[in-house]
Amino acid sequence: EVDLVARVRERRAETLADYGEAIALIVATEMAQLELLHEFFGIEYRSAPVALGYSLGEVAALVASGVYSIDAVLTPLLALSDDMVSQANDVRMGIVFSRGPEMEFSAVERLCLEITNQGHGTIAISSYLSPNTVLVLGQRGTLDELKAAVKGRFAKGTNVKEDNHRWPPIHTHITRQKHIPDRAAVMMERMPGGFVAPQPNILSCVTGSMGYTDINSRDMLNRWVDEPQRLWDVVEQTIASGVELLIHVGPAPNIIPATMQRISQNVQQQLAAKTWAGLGKRAVSHMVRRPWLTKVMSSKTNLLRAPFIQEVILEDWLLAQMP
């Protein structure tokens, strides 16, 4: 049993030991924000054309979309959280990024497999953040091996930046060492719910597409445990879908807002370029603001829509409405 209200009132600092409580708090906060939006402002989440969520955000989206109750979906997560925390003790996070051309993801995947194959620990991609950035999680000294190998095998401008915090190795094969995916799958067999399609449908970071049906949510959640997050595919499809308003739900959302901001800044810089190419891009940008042209544009061109998508941090917006 977790007393989330007391935790918030006391403003306790989050630590790795509180991972289970943090999971529950994040999902509960997201549900509370959506309930406030509906109760006081008459805005219904399920009237949205599409939903998406990074990592735990996708789990929360399944609750909000009516597939599972919050109690049902949190039960396996909380039951396995201690084992995920125990794995974090020797796991380090790195961000592999290129300042030049798009990164060849298969080359990074191969390098991770080769390092893992040496038997000193497992290292794997946990998230595809952008065409030139991936997030990796590695055990023991595998991140150092990756840093050394990147210098000799990748184009100049490819770097590995380490995050000094410790992270549970969610969305990687490291979770298999404690059989977490299999144990989660067995627990989810009897988890109540899961026999309706989400409304709205969910752009899944597991598949990078709109993949949920009325019967596959358990399988998708099982893959969520040990497969990398395909964030970039989801962001790209969101922009290409023609949405005009993106509402960020949850406590201090950062990954998706930061990604959208970075895309918008890059587009604005390109459009500001005083070249014939820049002028051409400005013309195309005005074109893709027209919905009838959206579907005939390539996904790369659709990124030019990013600066014109209005974004709202729901947490901040709700606080601003207080008398």
Phi, psi and omega per residue, in radians:
E1 nan 2.321 -3.083
V2 -2.086 2.182 3.109
D3 -1.634 1.551 -3.074
L4 -1.255 -0.578 -3.134
V5 -1.095 -0.811 3.125
A6 -1.091 -0.662 -3.139
R7 -1.084 -0.757 -3.126
V8 -1.205 -0.785 -3.124
R9 -1.070 -0.664 -3.120
E10 -1.445 -0.133 3.128
R11 0.916 0.834 -3.142
R12 -1.192 2.420 3.088
A13 -1.277 2.426 -3.135
E14 -1.407 2.388 3.045
T15 -2.232 2.976 3.127
L16 -1.060 -0.560 3.134
A17 -1.148 -0.352 -3.126
D18 -1.708 0.352 -3.036
Y19 -0.965 -0.789 -3.141
G20 -1.069 -0.786 3.118
E21 -1.128 -0.646 3.140
A22 -1.115 -0.702 3.090
I23 -1.024 -0.880 -3.119
A24 -1.083 -0.704 -3.108
L25 -1.146 -0.739 -3.124
I26 -1.093 -0.857 -3.116
V27 -1.136 -0.745 3.138
A28 -1.098 -0.686 3.125
T29 -1.125 -0.733 3.128
E30 -1.095 -0.741 3.124
M31 -1.144 -0.677 3.137
A32 -1.132 -0.717 3.128
Q33 -1.100 -0.743 3.130
L34 -1.171 -0.607 3.101
E35 -1.166 -0.714 3.087
L36 -1.106 -0.721 3.138
L37 -1.057 -0.673 -3.136
H38 -1.339 -0.815 -3.021
E39 -1.188 -0.728 -3.029
F40 -1.755 -0.322 -3.074
F41 -2.184 -0.016 3.068
G42 1.179 0.374 -3.134
I43 -1.752 2.062 -3.054
E44 -1.699 2.121 -3.135
Y45 -0.955 -0.704 -3.027
R46 -1.286 -0.060 3.051
S47 -1.514 -0.088 3.116
A48 -1.203 2.621 -3.132
P49 -1.281 -0.467 -3.084
V50 -2.786 2.698 3.057
A51 -2.238 2.722 3.066
L52 -2.671 2.761 3.119
G53 -2.814 2.395 3.111
Y54 -1.520 2.262 3.083
S55 0.974 -2.024 -3.105
L56 -1.104 -0.402 3.111
G57 -1.053 -0.556 3.112
E58 -1.234 -0.634 3.072
V59 -1.091 -0.786 3.112
A60 -1.092 -0.640 3.125
A61 -1.110 -0.605 3.093
L62 -1.136 -0.626 3.090
V63 -1.205 -0.875 -3.103
A64 -1.112 -0.513 -3.110
S65 -1.517 0.090 3.003
G66 1.491 0.220 -3.110
V67 -1.426 -0.727 3.136
Y68 -2.376 2.765 2.952
S69 -1.406 2.797 3.141
I70 -1.121 -0.653 3.122
D71 -1.114 -0.754 -3.093
A72 -1.110 -0.834 -3.030
V73 -1.313 -0.460 -3.141
L74 -1.411 -0.383 -3.070
T75 -0.988 -0.927 3.115
P76 -1.164 -0.619 3.133
L77 -1.089 -0.809 -3.125
L78 -1.222 -0.622 -3.139
A79 -1.134 -0.531 -3.085
L80 -1.788 -0.020 -3.039
S81 -1.120 -0.635 -3.137
D82 -1.090 -0.694 3.116
D83 -1.184 -0.637 3.095
M84 -1.152 -0.673 3.108
V85 -1.146 -0.717 -3.126
S86 -1.091 -0.535 3.114
Q87 -1.293 -0.362 -3.086
A88 -1.223 -0.308 -3.045
N89 -1.049 -0.555 -3.136
D90 -2.083 0.407 -3.134
V91 -1.890 2.310 3.101
R92 -2.081 2.566 -3.126
M93 -1.810 2.423 3.057
G94 -2.337 2.593 3.059
I95 -1.962 2.026 3.123
V96 -1.687 2.142 -3.084
F97 -2.478 2.709 3.139
S98 -2.104 2.323 3.077
R99 -1.558 -0.021 -3.129
G100 -1.879 -2.182 -3.095
P101 -1.289 3.094 3.086
E102 -1.017 2.515 -3.128
M103 -1.370 2.463 3.059
E104 -1.489 1.720 -3.050
F105 -1.021 -0.666 -3.110
S106 -1.092 -0.525 3.113
A107 -1.224 -0.668 3.082
V108 -1.180 -0.745 3.114
E109 -1.039 -0.775 -3.141
R110 -1.091 -0.764 -3.138
L111 -1.082 -0.737 3.104
C112 -1.070 -0.727 3.126
L113 -1.139 -0.699 3.138
E114 -1.130 -0.745 3.124
I115 -1.149 -0.757 3.106
T116 -1.058 -0.671 -3.093
N117 -1.114 -0.357 3.124
Q118 -1.270 -0.266 3.014
G119 1.545 0.208 -3.138
H120 -1.653 -0.030 -3.095
G121 2.537 2.893 -3.130
T122 -1.748 2.402 3.021
I123 -2.335 2.430 -3.064
A124 -2.726 2.756 3.034
I125 -1.243 2.290 3.102
S126 -1.800 -0.411 -3.132
S127 -2.800 2.426 2.997
Y128 -1.686 1.775 -2.999
L129 -1.476 -0.596 -3.132
S130 -2.836 3.053 -3.137
P131 -1.085 -0.288 -3.139
N132 -2.174 0.311 -3.080
T133 -2.537 2.252 3.000
V134 -2.272 2.656 3.087
L135 -1.828 2.266 3.136
V136 -2.101 2.629 3.031
L137 -2.189 2.265 -3.085
G138 -2.415 2.541 3.133
Q139 -1.485 2.592 3.036
R140 0.834 -2.154 -3.041
G141 -1.635 0.218 -3.068
T142 -1.147 -0.525 3.121
L143 -1.184 -0.636 3.071
D144 -1.119 -0.691 3.098
E145 -1.112 -0.680 3.106
L146 -1.118 -0.785 3.129
K147 -0.995 -0.800 -3.107
A148 -1.152 -0.705 -3.088
A149 -1.251 -0.607 -3.111
V150 -1.050 -0.668 -3.101
K151 -1.056 -0.610 -3.079
G152 -1.651 -0.301 -2.996
R153 -1.985 -0.204 -3.091
F154 -2.039 2.844 -3.105
A155 -1.076 2.681 3.089
K156 -1.012 2.412 -3.093
G157 1.740 -0.078 3.064
T158 -1.558 2.211 -3.045
N159 -2.347 2.851 3.052
V160 -2.185 2.073 3.111
K161 -1.886 2.248 -3.083
E162 -1.641 2.449 3.004
D163 -1.683 2.250 -3.018
N164 -1.376 -0.155 3.128
H165 -1.380 2.873 3.062
R166 -1.778 2.395 -3.047
W167 -2.290 2.371 2.975
P168 -1.020 2.416 -3.005
P169 -1.406 0.796 -3.136
I170 -1.127 2.627 -3.127
H171 1.191 0.424 3.048
T172 -2.419 2.899 3.121
H173 -1.212 -0.202 3.121
I174 -1.021 -0.558 -3.140
T175 -1.092 -0.368 -3.119
R176 -1.221 -0.388 -3.101
Q177 -1.123 -0.424 3.032
K178 -1.927 0.312 3.074
H179 0.987 0.536 -3.087
I180 -1.116 -0.767 3.122
P181 -1.060 -0.763 -3.135
D182 -1.162 -0.732 3.127
R183 -1.131 -0.683 3.099
A184 -1.118 -0.717 -3.129
A185 -1.068 -0.739 3.133
V186 -1.139 -0.736 3.122
M187 -1.113 -0.656 -3.089
M188 -1.288 -0.292 3.109
E189 -0.996 -0.622 -3.112
R190 -1.863 0.204 3.126
M191 -1.231 2.204 -3.120
P192 -1.050 2.539 3.103
G193 1.595 -2.924 3.059
G194 1.563 0.331 -3.118
F195 -2.109 0.416 3.012
V196 -2.319 2.624 3.047
A197 -1.313 2.546 -3.136
P198 -1.149 2.513 3.086
Q199 -2.296 1.890 0.059
P200 -1.276 2.928 3.085
N201 -1.185 2.791 -3.002
I202 -2.022 2.200 2.946
L203 -1.309 1.918 -2.975
S204 -1.549 2.315 3.035
C205 -1.323 -0.141 3.062
V206 -1.298 -0.783 -3.091
T207 -1.844 -0.313 -3.049
G208 1.341 0.318 -3.084
S209 -2.616 3.134 3.105
M210 -1.487 1.454 -2.926
G211 -1.862 -0.050 -3.050
Y212 -1.407 2.439 3.022
T213 -2.180 -2.935 3.138
D214 -1.395 -0.118 -3.079
I215 -2.281 -0.068 -3.008
N216 -1.862 0.161 -3.050
S217 -1.152 -0.574 3.101
R218 -1.134 -0.759 3.112
D219 -1.103 -0.716 3.134
M220 -1.125 -0.738 3.112
L221 -1.136 -0.629 3.107
N222 -1.140 -0.701 3.086
R223 -1.200 -0.524 3.113
W224 -1.005 -0.553 -3.064
V225 -1.160 -0.797 -2.962
D226 -2.170 0.177 3.068
E227 -1.943 2.569 -3.086
P228 -1.162 2.665 3.107
Q229 -1.407 2.204 -3.136
R230 -1.704 1.120 -3.045
L231 -1.077 -0.766 -3.057
W232 -1.077 -0.737 3.113
D233 -1.016 -0.721 -3.120
V234 -1.191 -0.765 3.129
V235 -1.107 -0.756 -3.136
E236 -1.075 -0.766 3.132
Q237 -1.197 -0.588 3.106
T238 -1.096 -0.808 3.125
I239 -1.114 -0.731 -3.105
A240 -1.223 -0.344 -3.062
S241 -1.226 -0.293 -3.139
G242 1.645 0.146 3.122
V243 -1.082 2.561 -3.129
E244 -1.955 -0.265 -3.130
L245 -2.402 2.267 3.124
L246 -2.107 2.062 -3.126
I247 -1.819 2.086 -3.125
H248 -1.610 2.064 -3.057
V249 -1.817 2.555 3.038
G250 2.018 3.035 -3.129
P251 -1.366 2.074 3.086
A252 0.827 1.046 3.121
P253 -1.109 2.475 -3.077
N254 -2.390 -0.751 -2.988
I255 -1.080 -0.965 -3.101
I256 -1.209 -0.771 3.062
P257 -1.011 -0.709 -3.139
A258 -1.153 -0.677 3.121
T259 -1.130 -0.791 3.119
M260 -1.097 -0.715 3.141
Q261 -1.114 -0.720 -3.137
R262 -1.125 -0.744 3.108
I263 -1.083 -0.808 -3.126
S264 -1.047 -0.758 3.134
Q265 -1.106 -0.744 3.136
N266 -1.118 -0.727 3.125
V267 -1.119 -0.784 -3.127
Q268 -1.106 -0.643 3.099
Q269 -1.142 -0.715 3.125
Q270 -1.157 -0.729 -3.117
L271 -1.198 -0.443 -3.130
A272 -1.424 -0.195 -3.108
A273 -1.090 2.266 -3.101
K274 -1.526 1.117 3.113
T275 -2.343 2.911 3.076
W276 -1.076 -0.621 3.107
A277 -1.110 -0.724 3.125
G278 -1.115 -0.695 3.112
L279 -1.111 -0.690 3.113
G280 -1.116 -0.716 3.133
K281 -1.170 -0.600 3.096
R282 -1.119 -0.700 3.131
A283 -1.124 -0.775 3.132
V284 -1.132 -0.634 3.137
S285 -1.050 -0.731 3.106
H286 -1.143 -0.563 3.141
M287 -1.184 -0.781 -3.041
V288 -1.286 -0.139 3.033
R289 -1.289 -0.242 3.114
R290 -1.571 2.089 -3.059
P291 -0.939 -0.608 -3.066
W292 -1.181 -0.349 3.119
L293 -1.615 -0.265 -3.015
T294 -0.976 -0.803 -3.020
K295 -1.245 -0.328 -3.111
V296 -1.678 -0.046 3.123
M297 -1.521 2.599 3.042
S298 -1.219 2.824 -3.108
S299 -1.105 -0.591 -3.139
K300 -1.153 -0.722 3.122
T301 -1.185 -0.571 3.138
N302 -1.083 -0.401 3.119
L303 -1.078 -0.368 3.109
L304 -1.148 -0.242 3.092
R305 -1.339 -0.318 -2.987
A306 -0.887 -0.800 -3.107
P307 -1.133 -0.283 -3.072
F308 -1.720 0.021 3.074
I309 -1.514 2.134 3.123
Q310 -1.343 2.375 -3.131
E311 -2.141 2.459 3.135
V312 -2.279 2.206 2.970
I313 -1.483 1.873 -2.994
L314 -1.019 -0.684 3.133
E315 -0.988 -0.841 -3.137
D316 -1.179 -0.696 -3.110
W317 -1.122 -0.746 3.131
L318 -1.110 -0.727 3.124
L319 -1.127 -0.606 -3.132
A320 -1.215 -0.345 -3.131
Q321 -1.498 -0.137 -3.115
M322 -1.176 2.436 -3.130
P323 -1.213 nan nan
